[in-house]
Amino acid sequence: MNTVFISSFNPFILRNILVSNALKTLKESGDTRVVVFVPDYKVDFFKREIGAPDVVVEGVKIVRPSRRDVIFRYLASSLADTPTISVNKRVQLERDDRLTRFLISWILMKLFSRIFIFKRWIRWLDYFTMKKSRYSKYFSLYQPRLVFATDVFNDNDVYLLAEALSRKVGTVGMIRSWDNFTTKGFFRVKPDHLLVHNEILKKEAVKYCDISDDHVVSVGVPQYDRYLCGSRISREAFLEKLGFDLGRKLILFSPFGQRFTDTDWQIMEILKGFIEKAEIPPVQVLIRCTPNDPLVWGSFVPNKYFYIDCPGRGFREGQVRDQELTAEDMEWLADCLYHSDVVVAGGASIGIDAAMFGKPAILIHFDGFEKKPYWHSVRRFLEYQHPRNIIKSGAMRSVKSVVELRQELNNYLNNPDLDRSARNQMLQDQCWRLDGRSGKRIGEVLLSLLKSSAPANRPAPGR
């Protein structure tokens, strides 16, 4: 029986990969054992969610990044020249006031990111100085034939890939989200093969991460399979769960979260004001809290037209960036999007989710009632590469004031078909295939590599 190692350290991997048909396809092969690595305090939860005769869940103690890890992560994040990374470096300078660190990073980004020999040397040095003992006992115990690192930028995945590399075990990596290359830079350990959502990300992988085109495979977005293949509850049943009025339209508000701003509550107040003053058609608002980021609630007090939804399962007191989303959570999100009339959001990702159900999205690029300095303002996100391209295409609308928000809400609530063709084109670009088979494709790629892998022929670490 062949053994595949799969990582699940980021809270979104369960919903993205493990509850998709990727794991099901591996299990149905009949001769494949899957070992899933998770944080040690989540073992029981994962056993309940994905446990099966040929699925083993192993808990790994999560350790704080070493100084060496911090240095190499810093180098990796500086070895890709993207608008998003430039903005993040400037914001970091504004907050930390560490000019020397900023200048070193800027030189690396603007000069050395174009020198692939240098990047390969950094990757080799990282691998050479890394202690490869974190997973050694599991490799000895299970003798895997293939390692699937589901989030190549995660430190725990980095060590898993490095251990596989040292033992000449075949590796497959995947990026977790559509913004990873432009926000995180150069991945530290290069897998033999890389899975991405679409052809845009395939080009970015080649451009920023020194991996050849024929080692990158587009598979689609597995978490969207559920949207395409699932069935939704009726609008009456959905609104009854929220205690909402069937005769009013629904806005889904997806805030930025505390990591990015402290003014989400002001947007909620603005929406409440629109409703009370009848400045938009009669609506009610479903606030979907960010699963892994708390909100600053300020003085906002919801009235009967607001419902606060806090999805996800927590594990440790005070640890908010550790919530897992289950299959049931994803079904609920699908129902929320399906029955919404318009989405108002901080980040653009949920706007793509909304477009899967034909729903328009408005992106917030102003700071509520405040006028923050640029590098502390959400206006800076207009420079981010991934949402900037989406806005430029016309698939989502950006608002920079209360007046613009009111205007766009009226536009979409009165005519939800506005920009539909741009949204459809965005889905083609971002999802690659809209056939409900993305998870199955991941499983098929892994099975194919299991049959054809020749670990002894793997190239050297810095390749």
WOZIDA-V350695 format. One record per residue. N is the residue number from 1. RES is the residue in one small letter. PHI is phi in whole degrees, -180 to 180 (none if undefined). PSI is psi in whole degrees, 0 to 359 (999 if undefined). OMEGA is omega in whole degrees, 0 to 359 (NA if undefined). Layout:
N&RES&PHI&PSI&OMEGA + N&RES&PHI&PSI&OMEGA
This chain:
1&m&none&132&178 + 2&n&-81&144&180 + 3&t&-116&133&176 + 4&v&-116&130&172 + 5&f&-92&135&177 + 6&i&-130&133&179 + 7&s&-92&148&174 + 8&s&-149&72&182 + 9&f&-103&331&174 + 10&n&-82&138&184 + 11&p&-60&344&182 + 12&f&-94&356&183 + 13&i&-69&323&178 + 14&l&-57&309&182 + 15&r&-73&328&183 + 16&n&-76&316&191 + 17&i&-117&306&195 + 18&l&-72&332&177 + 19&v&-98&8&173 + 20&s&-87&186&180 + 21&n&-80&2&178 + 22&a&-63&308&180 + 23&l&-67&320&179 + 24&k&-60&318&180 + 25&t&-63&319&178 + 26&l&-65&317&182 + 27&k&-65&324&183 + 28&e&-76&351&180 + 29&s&-67&334&176 + 30&g&88&343&181 + 31&d&-133&30&183 + 32&t&-128&127&173 + 33&r&-103&135&180 + 34&v&-112&129&173 + 35&v&-114&117&183 + 36&v&-103&126&179 + 37&f&-99&126&183 + 38&v&-136&164&172 + 39&p&-57&141&189 + 40&d&-60&331&182 + 41&y&-82&1&179 + 42&k&-111&5&187 + 43&v&-57&309&183 + 44&d&-61&319&179 + 45&f&-61&312&181 + 46&f&-67&325&177 + 47&k&-62&323&178 + 48&r&-71&324&186 + 49&e&-80&321&188 + 50&i&-130&5&184 + 51&g&-58&140&179 + 52&a&-163&164&182 + 53&p&-54&322&182 + 54&d&-104&21&176 + 55&v&-121&118&179 + 56&v&-108&134&177 + 57&v&-108&122&179 + 58&e&-114&131&179 + 59&g&-92&132&180 + 60&v&-116&133&178 + 61&k&-70&125&180 + 62&i&-84&122&182 + 63&v&-109&153&178 + 64&r&-67&143&178 + 65&p&-59&137&177 + 66&s&-75&168&176 + 67&r&-58&322&178 + 68&r&-61&317&178 + 69&d&-63&318&180 + 70&v&-61&318&181 + 71&i&-65&313&183 + 72&f&-73&331&174 + 73&r&-67&321&177 + 74&y&-62&315&178 + 75&l&-63&315&181 + 76&a&-62&319&181 + 77&s&-71&347&180 + 78&s&-100&356&185 + 79&l&-103&32&170 + 80&a&-145&128&183 + 81&d&-98&95&179 + 82&t&-128&154&177 + 83&p&-57&322&182 + 84&t&-65&314&180 + 85&i&-64&323&178 + 86&s&-60&315&179 + 87&v&-62&314&183 + 88&n&-64&323&178 + 89&k&-66&321&180 + 90&r&-69&322&177 + 91&v&-65&318&179 + 92&q&-62&320&177 + 93&l&-63&318&181 + 94&e&-62&322&184 + 95&r&-83&320&186 + 96&d&-95&337&182 + 97&d&56&41&178 + 98&r&-110&86&188 + 99&l&-64&318&182 + 100&t&-61&314&179 + 101&r&-60&318&180 + 102&f&-64&316&183 + 103&l&-66&320&177 + 104&i&-61&313&180 + 105&s&-62&320&182 + 106&w&-66&319&178 + 107&i&-65&316&177 + 108&l&-58&316&184 + 109&m&-69&314&187 + 110&k&-82&335&183 + 111&l&-114&300&189 + 112&f&-76&342&179 + 113&s&-66&344&180 + 114&r&-93&356&183 + 115&i&-106&98&187 + 116&f&-68&332&177 + 117&i&-63&320&178 + 118&f&-65&316&180 + 119&k&-62&320&178 + 120&r&-67&324&178 + 121&w&-65&319&177 + 122&i&-62&318&180 + 123&r&-64&318&179 + 124&w&-65&318&181 + 125&l&-64&320&177 + 126&d&-60&310&180 + 127&y&-63&316&185 + 128&f&-64&325&183 + 129&t&-94&2&183 + 130&m&-84&136&174 + 131&k&-80&115&188 + 132&k&-102&57&182 + 133&s&-120&353&186 + 134&r&-60&324&183 + 135&y&-115&8&189 + 136&s&-59&321&182 + 137&k&-66&329&180 + 138&y&-74&323&177 + 139&f&-64&321&179 + 140&s&-68&322&183 + 141&l&-73&314&189 + 142&y&-101&342&181 + 143&q&50&62&184 + 144&p&-67&151&174 + 145&r&-98&339&183 + 146&l&-150&143&176 + 147&v&-119&128&178 + 148&f&-113&105&178 + 149&a&-92&109&190 + 150&t&-79&351&180 + 151&d&-146&87&190 + 152&v&-64&345&179 + 153&f&-92&353&181 + 154&n&-78&135&182 + 155&d&-57&321&181 + 156&n&-67&323&175 + 157&d&-68&324&179 + 158&v&-58&314&181 + 159&y&-70&326&177 + 160&l&-65&316&178 + 161&l&-64&319&181 + 162&a&-64&319&178 + 163&e&-64&318&178 + 164&a&-63&318&179 + 165&l&-62&318&181 + 166&s&-66&336&182 + 167&r&-104&6&180 + 168&k&59&38&175 + 169&v&-95&136&181 + 170&g&-62&147&184 + 171&t&-132&145&172 + 172&v&-129&133&177 + 173&g&-116&164&174 + 174&m&-146&148&173 + 175&i&-95&148&189 + 176&r&-81&328&189 + 177&s&-146&161&185 + 178&w&-67&346&182 + 179&d&-103&3&191 + 180&n&-64&318&182 + 181&f&-67&321&184 + 182&t&-83&347&178 + 183&t&-107&333&188 + 184&k&-111&340&173 + 185&g&91&234&192 + 186&f&-102&120&182 + 187&f&-76&148&194 + 188&r&-77&322&176 + 189&v&-122&126&184 + 190&k&-90&123&177 + 191&p&-75&164&177 + 192&d&-64&321&179 + 193&h&-135&149&181 + 194&l&-128&131&176 + 195&l&-101&134&179 + 196&v&-134&167&183 + 197&h&-75&324&190 + 198&n&-155&179&183 + 199&e&-73&334&175 + 200&i&-62&312&180 + 201&l&-69&329&177 + 202&k&-61&315&178 + 203&k&-65&321&179 + 204&e&-66&323&179 + 205&a&-61&315&180 + 206&v&-66&318&184 + 207&k&-70&316&189 + 208&y&-100&336&192 + 209&c&-119&10&172 + 210&d&56&52&175 + 211&i&-128&140&186 + 212&s&-75&150&184 + 213&d&-57&321&184 + 214&d&-77&359&175 + 215&h&-105&7&180 + 216&v&-116&129&184 + 217&v&-122&126&174 + 218&s&-82&133&183 + 219&v&-126&349&187 + 220&g&95&186&183 + 221&v&-109&103&189 + 222&p&-62&326&182 + 223&q&-69&345&178 + 224&y&-84&347&177 + 225&d&-56&322&181 + 226&r&-63&324&179 + 227&y&-65&322&185 + 228&l&-79&330&188 + 229&c&-108&346&184 + 230&g&-82&169&176 + 231&s&-114&145&186 + 232&r&-106&149&176 + 233&i&-73&163&182 + 234&s&-69&158&179 + 235&r&-63&321&180 + 236&e&-61&314&181 + 237&a&-67&323&181 + 238&f&-65&309&182 + 239&l&-67&330&177 + 240&e&-65&322&177 + 241&k&-60&325&181 + 242&l&-87&349&185 + 243&g&73&30&184 + 244&f&-101&164&182 + 245&d&-85&128&180 + 246&l&-64&337&184 + 247&g&-86&357&181 + 248&r&-109&148&177 + 249&k&-75&169&187 + 250&l&-125&128&171 + 251&i&-104&129&171 + 252&l&-99&119&179 + 253&f&-105&120&178 + 254&s&-113&102&186 + 255&p&-73&167&176 + 256&f&-66&311&188 + 257&g&102&159&189 + 258&q&-63&332&180 + 259&r&-61&333&188 + 260&f&-110&331&181 + 261&t&-162&160&174 + 262&d&-114&20&184 + 263&t&-115&13&177 + 264&d&-55&319&183 + 265&w&-61&331&180 + 266&q&-71&326&175 + 267&i&-65&321&176 + 268&m&-62&319&178 + 269&e&-63&321&179 + 270&i&-65&317&177 + 271&l&-63&320&178 + 272&k&-62&320&178 + 273&g&-64&319&177 + 274&f&-58&318&182 + 275&i&-68&313&184 + 276&e&-65&327&181 + 277&k&-94&3&180 + 278&a&55&41&180 + 279&e&-87&351&175 + 280&i&-135&165&177 + 281&p&-56&157&181 + 282&p&-56&121&182 + 283&v&-136&170&168 + 284&q&-135&157&191 + 285&v&-123&125&172 + 286&l&-98&112&178 + 287&i&-89&112&179 + 288&r&-98&104&182 + 289&c&-64&146&177 + 290&t&-67&123&188 + 291&p&-57&325&186 + 292&n&-119&31&179 + 293&d&-155&122&179 + 294&p&-70&164&178 + 295&l&-110&152&168 + 296&v&-91&115&186 + 297&w&-89&345&179 + 298&g&51&227&180 + 299&s&-102&13&181 + 300&f&-68&130&175 + 301&v&-125&116&182 + 302&p&-68&147&172 + 303&n&-107&194&187 + 304&k&-68&348&180 + 305&y&-94&9&180 + 306&f&-124&142&174 + 307&y&-132&130&182 + 308&i&-103&121&181 + 309&d&-113&125&180 + 310&c&-120&89&185 + 311&p&-78&167&174 + 312&g&102&162&180 + 313&r&-117&120&179 + 314&g&-89&163&184 + 315&f&-130&325&185 + 316&r&-128&135&180 + 317&e&-58&129&177 + 318&g&83&353&179 + 319&q&-100&100&186 + 320&v&-93&340&182 + 321&r&-94&42&186 + 322&d&-140&16&184 + 323&q&-77&135&175 + 324&e&-99&139&176 + 325&l&-104&124&183 + 326&t&-91&177&175 + 327&a&-60&323&179 + 328&e&-66&322&177 + 329&d&-62&321&180 + 330&m&-70&324&176 + 331&e&-64&319&179 + 332&w&-66&318&177 + 333&l&-60&318&179 + 334&a&-60&317&177 + 335&d&-63&318&180 + 336&c&-61&315&180 + 337&l&-68&318&183 + 338&y&-61&322&184 + 339&h&-96&359&175 + 340&s&-79&154&175 + 341&d&-98&331&176 + 342&v&-157&147&178 + 343&v&-108&131&173 + 344&v&-112&125&191 + 345&a&-143&156&170 + 346&g&-81&305&180 + 347&g&-95&155&185 + 348&a&-82&343&186 + 349&s&-57&314&182 + 350&i&-69&341&175 + 351&g&-66&328&175 + 352&i&-70&317&175 + 353&d&-55&314&182 + 354&a&-62&320&181 + 355&a&-64&335&176 + 356&m&-60&335&179 + 357&f&-109&15&178 + 358&g&75&17&185 + 359&k&-96&138&178 + 360&p&-78&157&180 + 361&a&-133&143&177 + 362&i&-118&128&181 + 363&l&-101&133&183 + 364&i&-86&122&176 + 365&h&-132&46&170 + 366&f&-148&163&191 + 367&d&-102&51&177 + 368&g&61&237&181 + 369&f&-90&357&186 + 370&e&-103&166&173 + 371&k&-127&88&184 + 372&k&-81&155&172 + 373&p&-57&148&191 + 374&y&-52&313&186 + 375&w&-75&354&173 + 376&h&-108&358&186 + 377&s&-96&153&175 + 378&v&-70&351&175 + 379&r&-60&333&182 + 380&r&-63&335&182 + 381&f&-70&347&174 + 382&l&-66&340&177 + 383&e&-86&347&178 + 384&y&-61&139&187 + 385&q&-65&314&187 + 386&h&-70&313&178 + 387&p&-72&330&180 + 388&r&-60&316&180 + 389&n&-66&322&180 + 390&i&-66&315&180 + 391&i&-64&319&180 + 392&k&-61&327&181 + 393&s&-75&344&182 + 394&g&88&6&183 + 395&a&-76&333&175 + 396&m&-136&153&180 + 397&r&-108&137&179 + 398&s&-100&136&177 + 399&v&-120&139&185 + 400&k&-120&14&179 + 401&s&-164&168&176 + 402&v&-62&319&181 + 403&v&-62&316&180 + 404&e&-67&322&178 + 405&l&-63&314&179 + 406&r&-62&318&181 + 407&q&-64&314&182 + 408&e&-70&326&175 + 409&l&-61&315&178 + 410&n&-63&319&180 + 411&n&-60&310&185 + 412&y&-76&323&180 + 413&l&-67&328&179 + 414&n&-88&337&180 + 415&n&-145&81&184 + 416&p&-66&348&179 + 417&d&-84&355&176 + 418&l&-56&135&176 + 419&d&66&16&183 + 420&r&-61&319&182 + 421&s&-65&323&178 + 422&a&-67&322&178 + 423&r&-65&320&179 + 424&n&-64&321&178 + 425&q&-66&321&177 + 426&m&-59&318&180 + 427&l&-63&319&177 + 428&q&-62&319&182 + 429&d&-71&316&188 + 430&q&-85&332&186 + 431&c&-103&345&178 + 432&w&65&302&176 + 433&r&-132&132&179 + 434&l&-112&61&185 + 435&d&-120&2&179 + 436&g&74&15&185 + 437&r&-118&17&183 + 438&s&-64&315&178 + 439&g&-61&317&179 + 440&k&-62&321&178 + 441&r&-62&320&178 + 442&i&-59&312&179 + 443&g&-60&320&180 + 444&e&-67&321&177 + 445&v&-62&315&181 + 446&l&-63&317&179 + 447&l&-64&321&178 + 448&s&-63&319&180 + 449&l&-71&328&176 + 450&l&-61&322&182 + 451&k&-77&329&187 + 452&s&-106&356&186 + 453&s&-64&140&176 + 454&a&-133&78&189 + 455&p&-56&332&184 + 456&a&-69&343&183 + 457&n&-96&15&184 + 458&r&-71&143&179 + 459&p&-74&174&183 + 460&a&-71&160&187 + 461&p&-57&322&185 + 462&g&-86&10&188 + 463&r&-60&999&NA
